[in-house]
Amino acid sequence: MKGKHSKRSGRRGLSPSANGALVGLAVFGVAATTVHAADAPDDGSAAVAAVHTVPKPRKAAPVEREKDERSRVIERAKTWNPHSADRVPYSQTGYRDGYRRDCSGFVSMALRLPKPGPNTVGLTSSRYTERIKMSELKKGDLVMDAQGTNTTRHVVIFEKWADKEHTEYWAYEQRGRYGTDHRTRDYGLDPGSEYKAYRPVKLKDA
């Protein structure tokens, strides 16, 4: 009597041949998945996300550029060394860098007007300035007395108010018998004063 040949069953009772087939399919499935992932097109979504996190550079505000132009007027006024031993002496006939060494020549230099610069009366021309209110004064504007003679007319460069009440302001000027100065003034603040406020045309939009 022949004995029964017992065959070992594979996983889940399957025969070795069936079990081998399942293992083969599993391996093929993993390989196919790997190939599919490798072949998947790069849609660039990661790069796009990275780009979106980079902040855009800010452009300089026009107001800052305009303030710089007014500041340059003051910086040029300082080159004549106001209120110091090296100040430029006053003169209606002498010159410094092509500009007269009087009040209007000094202002012309600070504003970079054509050399040697117009006189005080000439500065009131619409070619160079326009009238404004004293309360509207900004850095680089002018306060002028264009009446009288060449010994009484005068012009100063407004810098800033000296107090909250606006009773005085800091100004740069080229004054007689002294030269370039920087001090507080109240020209134009009294009712009926011959001094008037003017805005240089080149600072009109500043």
Beta strands, then each sheet from edge to edge (+ up, - down):
strand 1: 95-96
strand 2: 99-100
strand 3: 129-132
strand 4: 142-145
strand 5: 154-161
strand 6: 169-175
strand 7: 179-185
strand 8: 196-200
sheet 1: 1+ 2-
sheet 2: 3+ 8- 4+ 5- 6+ 7-
end
